[in-house]
Amino acid sequence: MPLSFAKYLLITIAILWSADVTAQRWPSELWHDGKVVLDNGDTLRGMIKYDLDQNVVQYTAASKQAEAYSARNVLFFEIFDETVRKYRQFYVLPYNHVPNYKTQVFFELLDEGKVTLLSREKLEYKTVGNYAYGGYYGGPYQRVVLTYQYFLMQEDGTLEPFRGTKNDFLYLMDDRKKEIQKFVRANKLNYDNKYDVARIVKYYNSLTQR
């Protein structure tokens, strides 16, 4: 029995979507030009690959085999990320993953000042809702997405998880709320984009220094 055009189109879309997921490369698969500063003071310059889930950074240079370092052995690393054309900086900080037990964890610094904002990224399975075409309905399915968790550094150096919604940011920057809203509109920034959020916080911090 031949497939209807609607079902054929849905199958084609599903195949293309699967190919796209397979082709996508996640942060832990990418090498970047950069440097790693170890806890003994040594600085390693070369190609860097990181995995925040495992809190591991790998380093290699010309004709050298890749070496892996856990967060316990690293103070800081920096990369130039070609995918976003930006320098990115990561620091090792103690954090309570479980109550009363701190471990060394990599955090990306987005900006520092009156508001010091850091982030971590991880892969999560998320359920995508129903879809329809030509009266044919498909059920929800799961896909892997890259998500971000934000943290605020307090004056005593402790880290607090921060949801990072639009309302959360506006509440955090309430003393400059109108200026922030104007800046966001003028630059067409999105609170769901990590790099836009970094620009917003950087602008807010610049306002508080005037």
KOLMARSE-785590 format. One record per atom (N, C-alpha, C): x, y, z; residue in three letters. Coordinates in steps of 0.001 Angstrom, whole numbers, plus 500000, padded with zeros to 6 digits. Atoms other than C-alpha are relative to their C-alpha. Example, Ala and Ser with C-alpha at 12.3 -4.5 7.8 and 13.67 -1.06 7.14 Angstrom:
2
500890498810500000ALA 512300495500507800ALA 500900501200500000ALA 499180498810499940SER 513670498940507140SER 499230501090500730SER 
This chain:
210
500859498802500000MET 500000500000500000MET 500886501237500000MET 499110498837500076PRO 501611503291498944PRO 499767500965501148PRO 500103499016498936LEU 502354505923501546LEU 499306501253499488LEU 500552498698500340SER 500319509091501577SER 501136501014499983SER 498969498967500072PHE 502265512240500778PHE 500346500531501385PHE 499771499455498657ALA 501831513492504373ALA 500909499094500803ALA 499167500937499240LYS 503286510325505893LYS 501412499946499417LYS 498687500011500646TYR 506106510291503322TYR 500826501202500437TYR 499300498776499613LEU 506990513881504197LEU 500468499921501448LEU 499616500129498588LEU 506998513131507934LEU 501185499055500171LEU 498884500949499925ILE 509296510143507433ILE 501278500665499506ILE 498833499296500544THR 511630512263505298THR 500557500997500993THR 499569499033498990ILE 511722514990507958ILE 500715499293501149ILE 499404500752498892ALA 512481512381510643ALA 501398499524499639ALA 498679500465500436ILE 515376510979508590ILE 501000501144499973ILE 499112498839500063LEU 516826514426507945LEU 500351500489501395LEU 499740499566498621TRP 516459515340511635TRP 501012499081500661TRP 499052500953499417SER 518281512132512656SER 501393500226499459SER 498689499741500596ALA 521096512892510220ALA 500621501247500585ALA 499501498751499429ASP 521392516414511604ASP 500529499777501398ASP 499546500286498642VAL 521650515109515179VAL 501313499239499979VAL 498770500789500097THR 524271512584514120THR 501174500871499609THR 498908499163500502ALA 526286515266512321ALA 500420501065501002ALA 499675498918499063GLN 526138517777515161GLN 501132499584500929GLN 498867500281499116ARG 529295518006517197ARG 499815500779501283ARG 500205499387498689TRP 529043518707520911TRP 501306500583500511TRP 498781499342499508PRO 531514520840522914PRO 501117499034500392PRO 498965500942499552SER 533328517787524340SER 500714499310498839SER 499390500622501177GLU 534194516720520762GLU 500896500961499223GLU 499316498976500787LEU 535821519969519608LEU 501340500401500617LEU 498698499482499567TRP 539463521074519797TRP 500059501496499713TRP 499870498549500139HIS 540308524753520268HIS 501445500406500296HIS 498706499418499654ASP 543488526789520258ASP 499871500689501360ASP 500117499381498682GLY 544214527869523829GLY 501156499656500916GLY 498967500289499010LYS 546155527370527029LYS 499357499471501275LYS 500420500541498715VAL 545886525540530331VAL 501041500390501041VAL 499103499685498887VAL 547380526785533612VAL 499771498951501085VAL 500102501075499017LEU 548095523905535982LEU 500189500531501413LEU 499897499555498602ASP 548035524056539773ASP 501440500133500461ASP 498585499834499643ASN 551859523801539826ASN 500615501240499343ASN 499524498773500633GLY 552125527031537810GLY 500379499856498544GLY 499650500201501410ASP 552972525450534445ASP 498872500460499085ASP 500965499587501009THR 551268526904531374THR 500234499183498734THR 499928500839501192LEU 550527524583528450LEU 499232500691498878LEU 500638499335501137ARG 549788526174525066ARG 499909499021498835ARG 500206500905501116GLY 548311524222522194GLY 498531499859499707GLY 501405500273500292MET 545020522598521287MET 499330499430501252MET 500708500316498764ILE 542454522232524059ILE 498624499418499679ILE 501352500549500076LYS 539361520060524383LYS 499513499784501430LYS 500490500095498628TYR 537139520119527457TYR 498706499206500069TYR 501243500726499732ASP 534347518054528977ASP 499533500423501388ASP 500460499487498711LEU 532414519865531707LEU 499249498943500800LEU 500682501070499271ASP 530336516799532559ASP 500989499183500826ASP 498986500798499315GLN 533508514918533484GLN 501023500862500736GLN 499026499083499403ASN 535431518025534640ASN 501433499618499626ASN 498701500392500545VAL 538347517085532411VAL 500333500921498833VAL 499533499245501156VAL 540425519139529985VAL 501155499222499380VAL 498918500668500713GLN 542683517619527318GLN 500852501038499281GLN 499037499081500633TYR 545777519271525897TYR 500890499204499065TYR 499019500592500897THR 547953518472522909THR 500713501111499251THR 499216499077500822ALA 550677520239520941ALA 500608499197498863ALA 499430500657501177ALA 552547519467517726ALA 500837498796500407ALA 499256501260499820SER 553849515866517677SER 499923499457501427SER 500151500514498637LYS 552700515300521265LYS 498667499285500141LYS 501233500718499725GLN 550166512806522485GLN 499125500818500953GLN 500917499248499149ALA 547060514269524123ALA 500138499577501455ALA 499945500254498566GLU 547215514586527901GLU 498716500522500637GLU 501247499614499339ALA 544161514764530163ALA 500289500441501433ALA 499851499480498636TYR 543904516789533377TYR 498615500189500614TYR 501263499785499304SER 541118516741535910SER 499999501401500614SER 500104498680499386ALA 539851519906537581ALA 500881500125501237ALA 499136499962498809ARG 541927518960540641ARG 501407500470499679ARG 498629499652500393ASN 545106519659538647ASN 500091501285499193ASN 500045498819500862VAL 544039522836536826VAL 499501501198500789VAL 500491498750499426LEU 543627526451537879LEU 499071500727499037LEU 500666499144500984PHE 542370527961534641PHE 500305499481498606PHE 499652500191501410PHE 542077527415530921PHE 499205500969499143PHE 500592499047500934GLU 541259529658527991GLU 500047499424498601GLU 500027500465501371ILE 540205528816524455ILE 499508501124499089ILE 500661499176501009PHE 539413530666521256PHE 499045499074499277PHE 501040500864500542ASP 536132529117520181ASP 499616500502498604ASP 500271499599501387GLU 535900529268516376GLU 498504499971499686GLU 501428500118500300THR 532209528317516478THR 499252501287500334THR 500652498730499641VAL 531336531654518113VAL 500938501186499839VAL 498994498960500225ARG 534532533600517300ARG 500232500828501259ARG 499795499315498726LYS 535143534420520956LYS 501041499262500832LYS 499184500602498954TYR 537715533859523666TYR 499093499629501159TYR 500800500465498870ARG 536237531858526528ARG 500951499566501125ARG 499142500267498847GLN 537704531534530015GLN 499269499131501020GLN 500563500942499039PHE 537136528717532493PHE 500896499954501250PHE 499279500033498732TYR 538124528697536167TYR 499562498778500811TYR 500318501101499094VAL 538286525889538696VAL 499623500592501355VAL 500497499479498733LEU 536226526663541785LEU 499389498865500813LEU 500637501034499165PRO 535080524583544765PRO 498491500181500010PRO 501459499906500035TYR 531403523735544625TYR 499382498777500653TYR 500710501082499323ASN 528976521653546673ASN 499032499319499029ASN 500930500786500802HIS 527530519085544299HIS 499022499253500903HIS 500842500619498978VAL 526213517331547392VAL 500237500767501292VAL 499842499233498761PRO 525640518879550845PRO 501261499625500770PRO 498816500172499130ASN 528776519368552947ASN 501166499296499321ASN 498870500617500692TYR 531095518040550240TYR 500321500813498754TYR 499601499160501128LYS 532943520398547904LYS 500998499267499117LYS 499039500532500967THR 534728519297544753THR 500425501122499062THR 499496499021500959GLN 536783521196542176GLN 499248499842498684GLN 500882500045501169VAL 534592522102539207VAL 500371501122499036VAL 499772498973501017PHE 535096523973535920PHE 498752500870499835PHE 501064499042500279PHE 532989527124535448PHE 500497500969498936PHE 499663498971500978GLU 532960529463532470GLU 499615501359500556GLU 500276498644499539LEU 533240533121533471LEU 499381500789498855LEU 500673499186501016LEU 530734535233531535LEU 500272501483500207LEU 499593498630499696ASP 531405538541533292ASP 500127500145501508ASP 499822499764498568GLU 532529539884536640GLU 499873501482500302GLU 500228498628499562GLY 531682543035538560GLY 499010499976501132GLY 501047500039498977LYS 528741543933540737LYS 499240498684499907LYS 500538501343500242VAL 527207540833539166VAL 501100499174499346VAL 499033500927500584THR 529686538012538601THR 499237498744499618THR 500818501085500528LEU 528016535441536384LEU 500883498936499359LEU 499289501137500565LEU 529359531995535555LEU 498984499012499457LEU 500923500993500546SER 527911529067533676SER 500691498651499851SER 499566501345500369ARG 528206525353533065ARG 499030499492498953ARG 500848500547501047GLU 526903523438530096GLU 499946498484500127GLU 500130501451499985LYS 525611519904529804LYS 498988499568498944LYS 500933500565500957LEU 523739517632527429LEU 498839499371500754LEU 501191500558499374GLU 520185516719528334GLU 499049499482498927GLU 501090500446500863TYR 517393514734526772TYR 498770500833500319TYR 501216499223499805LYS 514347516921526253LYS 498903499459499088LYS 501138500497500762THR 510910515881525114THR 499414501125499164THR 500591499044500927VAL 509599517693522061VAL 498541499606499801VAL 501437500274500031GLY 505803518016521815GLY 499503499417498692GLY 500652500574501184ASN 503350516662519270ASN 500178500901498778ASN 499954499238501234TYR 503545517708515640TYR 498908499455499072TYR 501079500426500891ALA 501003517528512855ALA 500269500467498586ALA 499930499578501408TYR 500941517613509066TYR 498888499274499249TYR 501051500605500810GLY 497940517027506840GLY 499068499107500797GLY 500904500801499196GLY 495892515653509719GLY 500668498815500676GLY 499284501109499358TYR 498576513112510734TYR 500746500541501204TYR 499374499530498768TYR 499747513495514302TYR 501080499028500461TYR 498932500811499442GLY 503038512250515652GLY 500139500277501480GLY 499875499843498557GLY 503687511686519318GLY 501262500726500384GLY 498786499333499532PRO 506307513457521435PRO 501209499080499891PRO 498762500775500087TYR 509913512358521034TYR 501089500739500763TYR 498899499407499251GLN 513196513001522820GLN 501163500316499074GLN 498787499657500733ARG 516249514754521475ARG 501022500551500987ARG 498921499506499149VAL 519608515706522944VAL 500207501483499710VAL 499775498566500160VAL 520094519439523542VAL 501093500453500967VAL 498986499402499140LEU 522879521553524986LEU 499317501051500868LEU 500649499065499080THR 521669523396528086THR 501061500694500856THR 499092499220499169TYR 523231525977530381TYR 499405500207501382TYR 500386499669498634GLN 523112526433534119GLN 500855501177500445GLN 499293498802499570TYR 524020529822535550TYR 500250499979501506TYR 499633499874498590PHE 525697530666538845PHE 500411501445500264PHE 499556498682499548LEU 526222533904540752LEU 501057499820501070LEU 498984500041498953MET 529386534431542743MET 499710501099501017MET 500264499060498919GLN 528727536068546102GLN 501298500695500427GLN 498821499241499570GLU 531077538531547817GLU 501005499133500748GLU 499085500872499258ASP 532531535736549986ASP 500570498885499124ASP 499457500987500922GLY 533326533663546892GLY 499140498765499808GLY 500867501163500174THR 530520531135547280THR 499164500155498734THR 500781500024501226LEU 528487530146544250LEU 498564499593500295LEU 501418500301499832GLU 524706530158544105GLU 499385499722498634GLU 500689500255501271PRO 522701528498541314PRO 499008501120499699PRO 500849498888500435PHE 520731531048539303PHE 499210499534498787PHE 500818500534501098ARG 517794530133537050ARG 500261500702498674ARG 499635499281501212GLY 518610532866534557GLY 498870500282499040GLY 501092499590500879THR 515146533624533194THR 500044501518499810THR 500064498555500243LYS 514353537071531803LYS 499613500741501272LYS 500442499332498768ASN 512492538016534994ASN 501054499954501095ASN 498927500112499002ASP 515364536739537153ASP 501069501058499761ASP 498966499016500308PHE 517860538945535343PHE 499512501424500272PHE 500523498654499777LEU 515625541999535451LEU 499860500293501498LEU 500079499816498551TYR 515047541482539179TYR 501396500240500586TYR 498620499874499518LEU 518793541087539735LEU 500553501394499701LEU 499479498703500445MET 519463544344537875MET 498938501090500111MET 501163499132499862ASP 516381546165539121ASP 500366501484500105ASP 499606498599499835ASP 518303549359539994ASP 500305500679498667ASP 499763499455501345ARG 519052549775536248ARG 499050499374498978ARG 500918500790500826LYS 516031547983534865LYS 499642500687498686LYS 500419499307501221LYS 514883550635532365LYS 501147500095499000LYS 498841499904500895GLU 518390551090530975GLU 500310498645499374GLU 499745501349500510ILE 518827547323530634ILE 498974499640498933ILE 501040500313500977GLN 515493546932528842GLN 500228500750498688GLN 499715499202501200LYS 516411549724526421LYS 501177499412499234LYS 498812500595500609PHE 519830548131525763PHE 499640498693499290PHE 500410501282500588VAL 518242544717525110VAL 499207500225498722VAL 500812499721501192ARG 515695546157522663ARG 500855500557498863ARG 499174499356501037ALA 518249548291520827ALA 500920499007499306ALA 499047500970500556ASN 520584545335520313ASN 499360498664499659ASN 500756501216500339LYS 517863542708519804LYS 500593498771500669LYS 499393501084499230LEU 519266540501522546LEU 498939499046500532LEU 500910501069499580ASN 517739537266523749ASN 500481499425501332ASN 499632500526498688TYR 517716536132527389TYR 500226498489499991TYR 499758501443500109ASP 517814532523526185ASP 501342499681499343ASP 498702500192500648ASN 521167533047524453ASN 501108500353500989ASN 498965499800498984LYS 524199532654526711LYS 500879501221499697LYS 499102498898500341TYR 526334535179524818TYR 499278501342500032TYR 500786498781499825ASP 523538537735524737ASP 499900500347501486ASP 500060499789498542VAL 523156537270528498VAL 501314500592500498VAL 498701499472499592ALA 526897537886528906ALA 500119501483499635ALA 499974498585500404ARG 526526541163526962ARG 499138500857500923ARG 500904499264499115ILE 523610542226529153ILE 500654500241501356ILE 499353499872498687VAL 525509541544532378VAL 501201500929499915VAL 498843499115500180LYS 528626543251531037LYS 499553501464499941LYS 500525498625500091TYR 526566546340530183TYR 499541500474501376TYR 500461499631498652TYR 524939546342533621TYR 501194500325500902TYR 498824499763499177ASN 528333546064535321ASN 500680501316499635ASN 499387498735500418SER 529601548998533252SER 499187501181500542SER 500839498942499469LEU 526627551090534396LEU 500263500227501494LEU 499805499877498542THR 527318550380538062THR 501372500563500352THR 498670499451499740GLN 530922551554537695GLN 500082501493499693GLN 499974498578500376ARG 529961555041536467ARG 499793500893501201ARG 
